[in-house]
């Protein structure tokens, strides 16, 4: 399986996803500012992977610094985390990790441990994120795969997915692509259709790369082909990832997700969202309140430094859109089960991301 993140204490490397699929190159991240830049430039992307790289960029920075007191350490940790949180605004996982690690630092500050012991505890907490993410993803894969097999009438099972939600977007295995992997491992998958995912082409560059690497039967389609594909009767279910899920079940994901959900509803095809509980943000009542990142116009105007659009044209380039809860007809797949969006409010305690390391 592909590794987007390689880590051992004091050393962090990320697979530069700007260079895929033509080059497989790992970049060393040795400071918080380098972690921030890698996230902002989308050398690393995917909500879980962003939060992990942010935490581990702080971890490698901590290993190289000495602190005169616990207070100095706590201040440095909180300032660094708050800075990292500004790298990309839409995915909530990063904010959840920032809150958790800040809270842990505050708790350790109040104990009798030395500054060295406090630093070591924080390093151990940050390192747990890698292990726990893979465990969580495998649980998501099984829950989602079983639900699709039990509830989707169109056989053999053919899945449509959008953007990249696999090993390259997580610590490993993947969320929506993790469900696809589980179906493949059970010999229950006939075909995967992945969209190109314009304008950044995460589907064509990254998801296709993962599917070919793992020898999963797959076909790449243009974003504009989704409705025709669904009309052909070849799609059993749609499964996508998420960058934020709010209280009423509305979901923010890569731009283009909303129109796929509309098409799926029209063609009576179950539409699933797969994400860990750390993606839930129950402080927001509806999707209208989710901040939507806008990306540079160059991503639309250029491909590999070659201009593809007319000089002088203006661009609107939101990175995400919001899919209303009533279009998520299959359910929201988490590491503890599959939930209809309408039932999130009834399961707040169970779904709250209070503990990210389990």
BELPEWO-V327506 format. One record per residue. N is the residue number from 1. OMEGA is omega in degrees with one decimal (none if undefined). BURIAL is b if it has 16 or more other ideal C-beta (glycine too) atoms within 10 Angstrom, else e. Layout:
((N | OMEGA | BURIAL) (N | OMEGA | BURIAL))
//
This chain:
((1 | -179.6 | e) (2 | 175.0 | b) (3 | 175.5 | e) (4 | -176.4 | b) (5 | 174.1 | b) (6 | -175.0 | e) (7 | 159.8 | b) (8 | -170.7 | e) (9 | -179.8 | e) (10 | -177.7 | e) (11 | 179.0 | e) (12 | 174.1 | b) (13 | 175.4 | b) (14 | 173.6 | b) (15 | -178.0 | b) (16 | -173.5 | b) (17 | 173.8 | b) (18 | -175.5 | b) (19 | 179.9 | e) (20 | 2.4 | b) (21 | -173.8 | e) (22 | -179.9 | e) (23 | 174.9 | e) (24 | -172.1 | e) (25 | 178.3 | e) (26 | -179.4 | e) (27 | 179.3 | e) (28 | 176.0 | e) (29 | -174.1 | b) (30 | -179.7 | b) (31 | 176.1 | e) (32 | -178.3 | b) (33 | 175.8 | e) (34 | 174.6 | b) (35 | 178.2 | b) (36 | -177.4 | b) (37 | 179.7 | e) (38 | 178.1 | b) (39 | -176.9 | b) (40 | -178.8 | e) (41 | 179.4 | e) (42 | 167.6 | b) (43 | 168.6 | b) (44 | 179.7 | b) (45 | -169.2 | b) (46 | -171.5 | b) (47 | 179.1 | b) (48 | -177.3 | b) (49 | 178.4 | b) (50 | -177.6 | b) (51 | -179.5 | b) (52 | -180.0 | b) (53 | 176.7 | b) (54 | -179.2 | b) (55 | -176.6 | b) (56 | 173.8 | b) (57 | 173.8 | b) (58 | 179.9 | b) (59 | -179.1 | b) (60 | 176.3 | b) (61 | -179.8 | b) (62 | -178.1 | b) (63 | -176.8 | e) (64 | -175.2 | e) (65 | 172.0 | e) (66 | -176.7 | e) (67 | -177.4 | b) (68 | -178.0 | e) (69 | 175.7 | e) (70 | 179.7 | b) (71 | 177.8 | e) (72 | 178.9 | e) (73 | -179.1 | b) (74 | 179.7 | b) (75 | -179.8 | e) (76 | 180.0 | b) (77 | -177.0 | b) (78 | 178.0 | e) (79 | -179.3 | e) (80 | -179.7 | b) (81 | 178.9 | b) (82 | 176.1 | e) (83 | 179.7 | b) (84 | -179.2 | b) (85 | -178.9 | b) (86 | -173.2 | e) (87 | 176.2 | b) (88 | -168.2 | b) (89 | -167.8 | b) (90 | -178.4 | b) (91 | -174.3 | b) (92 | -176.9 | b) (93 | 179.0 | b) (94 | 178.7 | b) (95 | 178.9 | b) (96 | 179.3 | b) (97 | 177.3 | b) (98 | 179.3 | b) (99 | -176.7 | e) (100 | -177.5 | b) (101 | 175.6 | b) (102 | 179.2 | b) (103 | 178.7 | e) (104 | 178.2 | b) (105 | 178.9 | b) (106 | 178.9 | e) (107 | -180.0 | e) (108 | 178.2 | b) (109 | -176.5 | b) (110 | -179.6 | e) (111 | -177.7 | e) (112 | -176.1 | e) (113 | 178.1 | e) (114 | 179.2 | e) (115 | 177.9 | b) (116 | 178.1 | e) (117 | 177.7 | e) (118 | 178.7 | b) (119 | -179.1 | b) (120 | 177.7 | b) (121 | 179.1 | b) (122 | 177.2 | b) (123 | 178.9 | b) (124 | 178.2 | e) (125 | -179.6 | b) (126 | -178.2 | b) (127 | 178.5 | b) (128 | -177.3 | e) (129 | -180.0 | b) (130 | -177.6 | b) (131 | -175.1 | e) (132 | -178.3 | b) (133 | 179.6 | b) (134 | 177.4 | b) (135 | -179.5 | e) (136 | -177.9 | b) (137 | 179.5 | b) (138 | 175.1 | b) (139 | 176.3 | b) (140 | -180.0 | b) (141 | -178.7 | b) (142 | 179.8 | b) (143 | -179.0 | b) (144 | 179.9 | b) (145 | 179.1 | b) (146 | -178.5 | b) (147 | 178.8 | b) (148 | -179.5 | b) (149 | -177.8 | b) (150 | -169.6 | e) (151 | -179.0 | e) (152 | -174.6 | b) (153 | -176.1 | e) (154 | -180.0 | e) (155 | -1.9 | e) (156 | -171.5 | e) (157 | 177.8 | b) (158 | -172.4 | b) (159 | 170.7 | b) (160 | 176.8 | b) (161 | -174.3 | b) (162 | -179.0 | b) (163 | -177.8 | b) (164 | -176.0 | b) (165 | -174.9 | b) (166 | -179.1 | b) (167 | -178.2 | b) (168 | -178.4 | b) (169 | -175.3 | b) (170 | 173.3 | b) (171 | -179.8 | b) (172 | 176.8 | b) (173 | 175.5 | b) (174 | 179.6 | b) (175 | 176.3 | b) (176 | 177.6 | b) (177 | 173.2 | b) (178 | 175.2 | b) (179 | 177.8 | b) (180 | 178.6 | b) (181 | -179.6 | b) (182 | 178.0 | b) (183 | 179.0 | b) (184 | 179.9 | b) (185 | 179.3 | e) (186 | -176.1 | e) (187 | -177.0 | e) (188 | -178.1 | e) (189 | 177.9 | b) (190 | -172.6 | e) (191 | 170.8 | b) (192 | 168.9 | b) (193 | 176.7 | b) (194 | 178.3 | b) (195 | 178.1 | b) (196 | 177.6 | b) (197 | 173.7 | b) (198 | 4.9 | b) (199 | -173.1 | b) (200 | 173.6 | b) (201 | 178.7 | b) (202 | 178.5 | b) (203 | -178.7 | b) (204 | -175.9 | b) (205 | -168.0 | b) (206 | -179.0 | b) (207 | 177.7 | b) (208 | 178.5 | b) (209 | 178.7 | b) (210 | -177.2 | b) (211 | 177.5 | b) (212 | -180.0 | e) (213 | -177.4 | e) (214 | 176.9 | b) (215 | 175.1 | e) (216 | -177.8 | b) (217 | -169.9 | e) (218 | 179.2 | b) (219 | 177.6 | e) (220 | 175.8 | b) (221 | 172.6 | b) (222 | 178.8 | e) (223 | -176.2 | b) (224 | -178.2 | e) (225 | -172.1 | e) (226 | -176.6 | b) (227 | 179.4 | e) (228 | 177.5 | e) (229 | 179.3 | b) (230 | 179.6 | b) (231 | -179.6 | e) (232 | 179.5 | e) (233 | -174.6 | e) (234 | -174.4 | e) (235 | 176.8 | b) (236 | -177.2 | b) (237 | 172.7 | b) (238 | 173.6 | b) (239 | -178.5 | b) (240 | 175.1 | b) (241 | 179.5 | b) (242 | 174.2 | b) (243 | 174.6 | b) (244 | 174.4 | b) (245 | -174.7 | b) (246 | -166.4 | b) (247 | -177.3 | b) (248 | 177.9 | b) (249 | 173.8 | b) (250 | -171.8 | b) (251 | 173.0 | b) (252 | 177.2 | b) (253 | -177.5 | b) (254 | 179.8 | b) (255 | -175.9 | b) (256 | 180.0 | b) (257 | -177.4 | b) (258 | -177.3 | b) (259 | 175.5 | b) (260 | 178.8 | b) (261 | 177.2 | b) (262 | 179.4 | b) (263 | 179.9 | b) (264 | 178.9 | b) (265 | -179.1 | b) (266 | -176.8 | e) (267 | 176.2 | b) (268 | -179.7 | e) (269 | -179.6 | b) (270 | -179.1 | b) (271 | -177.4 | b) (272 | 170.1 | b) (273 | 179.8 | b) (274 | -179.0 | b) (275 | 173.4 | b) (276 | -179.6 | b) (277 | 178.4 | b) (278 | 178.3 | b) (279 | -179.9 | b) (280 | 176.4 | b) (281 | -175.2 | b) (282 | 173.6 | e) (283 | 179.0 | e) (284 | -175.5 | b) (285 | -176.5 | e) (286 | -178.6 | e) (287 | 178.9 | b) (288 | -176.9 | e) (289 | -178.0 | e) (290 | 176.3 | b) (291 | -178.2 | e) (292 | 179.2 | b) (293 | 172.0 | e) (294 | -174.5 | e) (295 | -179.5 | b) (296 | -179.9 | e) (297 | -177.3 | e) (298 | 179.7 | e) (299 | 177.2 | b) (300 | -172.5 | b) (301 | -171.1 | b) (302 | 166.7 | e) (303 | -178.0 | e) (304 | 176.9 | e) (305 | 177.1 | e) (306 | -179.1 | e) (307 | -179.1 | e) (308 | -178.2 | e) (309 | -176.9 | e) (310 | 173.7 | e) (311 | 175.6 | e) (312 | 179.6 | e) (313 | 175.8 | e) (314 | -175.6 | e) (315 | 168.8 | e) (316 | -169.8 | e) (317 | 173.4 | b) (318 | -178.6 | e) (319 | -174.0 | b) (320 | 166.0 | b) (321 | -176.4 | b) (322 | 175.5 | b) (323 | 179.2 | b) (324 | -174.9 | b) (325 | -175.1 | b) (326 | 175.9 | e) (327 | 179.4 | b) (328 | -168.5 | b) (329 | 178.9 | b) (330 | 178.5 | b) (331 | 177.4 | b) (332 | -175.2 | b) (333 | 178.1 | b) (334 | 178.9 | b) (335 | 178.1 | b) (336 | 178.1 | b) (337 | -178.7 | b) (338 | -175.1 | b) (339 | 169.0 | b) (340 | -179.6 | e) (341 | -178.5 | b) (342 | -176.8 | e) (343 | -179.5 | e) (344 | -177.9 | b) (345 | -179.4 | e) (346 | -176.2 | e) (347 | -174.3 | e) (348 | -177.6 | e) (349 | -178.5 | e) (350 | -173.2 | e) (351 | -177.6 | b) (352 | -177.7 | e) (353 | -176.3 | b) (354 | -179.6 | e) (355 | -174.3 | e) (356 | -173.4 | b) (357 | -176.9 | e) (358 | none | e))
//
